[in-house]
Amino acid sequence: MNTKSMMPSGTDTAAKRAKKRAETKKNVQRFLRTMFSRKIVIVGAVGTLFFVLVAIFAPLIATHDPNFIENGQNLKDPSFQHLFGTDMYGRDLFSRIVYGARVSLLTGVLSVLMATIIGTFLGMLAAYCGGIVDTILMRICEVMHTIPQLAVSMTLITVLGSSMAAMAVILCIGGIWGTLRMMRASALTIMNNDYVLAARLSGEPMVVILYKHVLPNSISPIIVSATQSVGMTILMESGLSFLGVGIKVPTASWGSIINEARTFLLTNPLYALIPCACLALLIISLNLLGDGIRDALDPTLRGES
């Protein structure tokens, strides 16, 4: 009896799991189909993937040690030995560009990831608690938005230093507040739904409510914002390095390479043009990919071309 009574239950459970897997697969296929419905998004995805692979396999792609100085090889033109020529110190420019992709991507992705996690949590906390917690967080956001991020970053650099890890933290601090406000606005629309009110009345802990009910239903705009913020964060890191307050030499950074090359624009234009072109292509690719993700996650934009 027990065995027979358990068989339908087990069969139903297996059927539900199979149905759930099929539905998940269908949703993923719909997401990818919508995301890549425009050819320009495919171009952005290919460009982003190219730079990611370059960053991952930099030790295999680079032809020289990026910090090795060859005496008497300063500002050499491109050749088979040095594909992009050499810089003002005799270092291989191709190898420094390759390793610069790793620095830019790691700094940009880590800072945006940390800012997204912290801003998302604080935004949900403000929406859930309201009152004094919401007021304090919103006033902090308003103060931070009145101060230019460049000024905040340069101030924090004097305290935390300019290593790659420090730069990720500094850029993260500047990116938290936009995510916080966006998540708060998104979460407030979820908090008044019946299933959230029922969960609060049943005594579920705040963390469970936020993780189980609020986060899944309000995370889409945050994902879109995060993907589109990576390019701007990379541009900010390069700008700080160009100003001489970012990641310090000899660490290869596109911004520092451009800063070194600005005095040789007329005599050796490739020295500056190549890292500028790489920076522009990476940011354009990331923004195009972010547009595709936005189209796939926003129901009002699905199917547009």
matplotlib code that plots the C-alpha trace (Angstrom):
import matplotlib.pyplot as plt

x = [0.0, 2.7, 4.7, 1.8, 0.7, 4.2, 4.6, 2.2, 3.8, 7.3, 6.0, 4.4, 7.6, 9.6, 7.1, 7.2, 11.0, 11.0, 8.4, 10.4, 13.6, 11.8, 10.4, 13.8, 15.3, 12.6, 13.1, 16.8, 16.3, 13.8, 16.3, 19.1, 16.9, 15.7, 19.1, 20.8, 17.9, 19.9, 23.1, 24.8, 24.4, 26.2, 29.1, 29.2, 29.2, 32.0, 34.0, 33.5, 34.4, 37.6, 38.8, 37.9, 39.8, 42.8, 42.7, 42.4, 45.2, 47.4, 50.5, 50.1, 49.4, 52.0, 55.3, 57.4, 57.5, 55.4, 57.8, 61.0, 63.1, 65.3, 68.1, 68.4, 65.0, 63.0, 60.1, 60.8, 58.3, 56.2, 58.1, 58.0, 59.9, 57.6, 54.2, 53.1, 56.6, 58.1, 57.2, 59.4, 61.3, 61.9, 59.1, 57.1, 53.9, 51.9, 52.5, 51.6, 48.3, 47.5, 48.1, 46.4, 43.2, 43.4, 43.9, 41.0, 38.5, 39.4, 39.1, 35.9, 34.1, 35.1, 34.2, 30.8, 30.1, 30.9, 28.8, 25.9, 25.9, 26.2, 23.8, 21.2, 21.2, 21.1, 18.3, 16.2, 16.9, 15.7, 12.5, 11.8, 12.6, 11.5, 11.5, 14.8, 16.8, 15.3, 15.8, 19.5, 20.3, 18.5, 20.3, 23.6, 22.7, 21.8, 25.1, 27.2, 25.4, 26.3, 30.0, 31.7, 32.8, 36.2, 36.7, 35.6, 37.9, 41.0, 40.3, 40.0, 43.2, 45.2, 43.8, 43.7, 46.5, 46.4, 46.9, 44.5, 42.5, 42.4, 41.1, 38.3, 37.2, 37.4, 35.3, 32.9, 32.2, 31.4, 29.0, 27.0, 24.6, 23.0, 22.3, 20.9, 18.4, 17.4, 16.9, 15.0, 12.5, 12.2, 11.8, 9.1, 6.8, 7.2, 6.8, 3.0, 2.2, 0.0, 2.6, 5.2, 2.6, 1.6, 5.2, 5.7, 2.5, 3.5, 6.6, 9.2, 12.6, 13.6, 16.5, 14.2, 11.6, 14.2, 16.0, 13.0, 10.4, 11.8, 15.2, 14.0, 11.2, 13.2, 16.7, 16.2, 16.9, 19.9, 21.4, 20.9, 22.4, 25.4, 26.3, 26.1, 28.2, 31.2, 32.3, 32.0, 33.9, 36.7, 36.7, 36.9, 39.9, 41.7, 41.0, 42.5, 45.5, 45.8, 45.8, 48.7, 46.6, 45.4, 47.2, 50.9, 53.6, 55.1, 51.7, 50.3, 47.2, 45.7, 45.3, 48.9, 50.1, 48.0, 49.4, 53.0, 52.3, 50.6, 53.9, 54.7, 51.5, 53.3, 56.5, 55.0, 51.2, 50.6, 51.9, 48.8, 46.3, 46.5, 45.5, 42.9, 41.4, 41.4, 39.7, 37.1, 36.3, 36.0, 33.6, 31.5, 31.3, 30.2, 27.6, 26.2, 26.1, 24.3, 21.7, 21.0, 20.6, 18.3, 16.1, 16.0, 15.1, 12.6, 9.2, 8.4, 11.5, 11.3, 11.1, 12.2, 14.9]
y = [0.0, 2.5, 1.7, 2.1, 5.3, 6.8, 6.0, 8.6, 11.2, 10.3, 10.3, 13.7, 15.1, 13.8, 15.3, 18.6, 18.7, 17.8, 20.5, 23.0, 22.1, 22.4, 25.8, 27.0, 25.9, 27.6, 30.8, 30.7, 30.2, 33.0, 35.3, 34.5, 34.8, 38.2, 39.4, 38.6, 39.6, 42.6, 42.0, 44.9, 43.2, 40.1, 42.4, 43.8, 40.2, 39.1, 42.2, 41.7, 38.1, 38.9, 41.3, 38.8, 36.1, 38.4, 39.3, 35.6, 34.3, 37.4, 35.3, 33.1, 36.0, 38.5, 38.1, 39.8, 40.6, 43.8, 45.4, 44.3, 47.3, 46.8, 49.3, 51.2, 50.1, 53.2, 54.2, 51.6, 51.2, 48.1, 45.0, 41.2, 41.4, 44.1, 44.0, 47.4, 48.8, 49.9, 52.6, 55.4, 53.1, 50.3, 48.0, 45.9, 47.9, 44.9, 43.0, 46.0, 46.5, 42.8, 43.0, 46.3, 44.6, 42.3, 45.3, 47.3, 44.4, 43.1, 46.6, 47.4, 44.1, 43.8, 47.3, 47.1, 43.7, 44.9, 48.1, 46.1, 43.7, 46.4, 48.8, 46.1, 45.1, 48.7, 49.5, 46.6, 47.4, 51.0, 49.8, 47.2, 49.2, 52.7, 55.4, 56.6, 53.9, 55.0, 58.7, 58.3, 56.2, 58.6, 61.6, 59.9, 59.2, 62.9, 64.1, 61.6, 62.6, 66.3, 65.5, 64.6, 61.0, 62.1, 64.3, 61.5, 58.9, 61.2, 61.9, 58.2, 57.4, 59.5, 57.3, 53.9, 54.1, 53.3, 49.5, 47.6, 46.3, 49.8, 51.2, 48.5, 49.5, 53.2, 52.9, 50.6, 53.3, 55.7, 53.3, 52.1, 55.0, 54.8, 51.1, 51.8, 54.3, 52.2, 49.1, 51.0, 52.3, 48.8, 47.1, 49.6, 48.4, 44.9, 45.5, 46.3, 43.0, 40.5, 37.8, 40.0, 41.3, 37.7, 36.7, 39.6, 38.7, 35.0, 36.1, 35.2, 36.8, 39.9, 38.2, 35.5, 37.9, 40.0, 37.1, 35.0, 37.5, 41.0, 40.3, 37.9, 40.3, 43.5, 42.5, 42.9, 46.7, 46.2, 43.7, 46.0, 48.9, 46.8, 45.6, 49.1, 50.5, 48.3, 50.3, 53.7, 52.3, 51.1, 54.6, 56.2, 53.9, 54.8, 58.5, 58.4, 56.5, 59.1, 61.9, 60.0, 59.3, 55.8, 52.5, 53.2, 52.1, 49.6, 47.9, 48.0, 50.1, 51.6, 55.0, 55.2, 54.1, 56.9, 59.3, 58.4, 58.6, 62.0, 63.8, 61.6, 62.1, 63.8, 61.7, 58.3, 58.4, 54.6, 54.8, 56.6, 55.6, 51.8, 51.9, 54.6, 52.3, 49.3, 51.3, 52.7, 49.3, 47.6, 50.3, 50.2, 46.4, 46.4, 49.1, 47.2, 44.0, 45.9, 47.1, 43.5, 42.4, 45.3, 44.3, 40.7, 41.6, 44.4, 43.0, 46.3, 46.1, 42.4, 41.9, 45.3, 45.6]
z = [0.0, 1.0, -2.1, -4.4, -2.7, -3.0, -6.7, -8.1, -5.9, -7.1, -10.7, -10.2, -8.8, -11.7, -14.1, -12.4, -12.5, -16.2, -16.9, -14.9, -16.8, -20.1, -19.2, -18.0, -21.3, -23.2, -21.3, -21.9, -25.6, -25.7, -23.9, -26.2, -29.3, -28.2, -27.1, -30.4, -32.6, -33.8, -35.7, -33.9, -30.6, -32.0, -33.1, -29.5, -28.0, -30.3, -29.5, -25.8, -26.0, -27.9, -25.2, -22.5, -24.1, -24.6, -20.9, -19.8, -22.1, -21.8, -20.8, -23.9, -26.3, -25.2, -27.1, -24.4, -20.7, -20.6, -18.1, -19.7, -20.9, -24.0, -24.0, -27.3, -28.5, -27.5, -29.8, -32.5, -35.4, -35.7, -36.8, -36.6, -33.3, -31.9, -33.5, -32.3, -31.8, -28.5, -26.0, -24.7, -22.4, -24.9, -23.7, -26.2, -26.8, -28.0, -24.8, -22.7, -24.6, -24.1, -20.3, -20.2, -21.3, -18.3, -15.9, -17.4, -17.5, -14.0, -12.5, -14.3, -13.7, -10.0, -9.2, -10.9, -9.3, -5.8, -6.4, -7.7, -4.7, -2.1, -3.8, -4.4, -0.7, 0.6, -1.9, -0.7, 2.9, 2.3, 0.7, 3.3, 6.4, 5.3, 8.0, 9.3, 7.5, 4.1, 4.9, 5.9, 2.8, 0.5, 2.0, 1.6, -2.1, -2.7, -1.1, -3.2, -6.4, -5.8, -5.7, -9.1, -9.1, -10.4, -7.3, -5.0, -6.7, -6.6, -2.9, -2.0, -4.0, -1.5, 1.3, -0.2, -2.8, -6.5, -6.8, -9.0, -5.9, -4.4, -7.8, -7.9, -4.4, -5.2, -8.3, -6.5, -3.9, -6.7, -8.3, -5.3, -5.1, -8.5, -8.0, -4.5, -5.8, -8.7, -6.5, -4.0, -6.6, -8.1, -4.7, -3.6, -6.4, -5.1, -1.4, -1.7, -3.5, -1.7, -1.6, 0.1, 2.6, 3.3, 3.9, 6.4, 8.2, 8.5, 10.3, 7.6, 8.4, 6.5, 4.7, 3.4, 2.2, 0.4, -1.2, -2.0, -3.0, -3.6, -5.3, -8.1, -9.1, -9.1, -10.3, -14.1, -14.3, -12.0, -14.4, -17.3, -15.5, -14.3, -17.8, -19.2, -16.3, -16.9, -20.0, -18.2, -15.2, -17.5, -19.0, -15.5, -14.6, -17.8, -17.2, -13.7, -15.0, -17.8, -15.2, -13.4, -10.2, -11.3, -11.5, -11.3, -13.7, -14.4, -14.3, -17.8, -18.1, -21.2, -19.5, -18.4, -21.9, -23.4, -20.9, -21.8, -25.5, -25.6, -26.1, -29.1, -31.1, -34.0, -34.1, -33.2, -33.5, -33.2, -29.7, -28.6, -31.3, -30.6, -26.9, -27.7, -30.3, -28.0, -25.3, -27.6, -29.2, -25.7, -24.4, -27.6, -27.5, -23.9, -24.5, -27.5, -25.4, -22.6, -25.1, -26.1, -22.5, -21.9, -24.9, -23.6, -20.0, -20.7, -21.9, -23.6, -25.8, -26.8, -30.5, -31.5, -34.1]

ax = plt.figure().add_subplot(projection="3d")
ax.plot(x, y, z, "-o")
ax.set_aspect("equal")
plt.show()
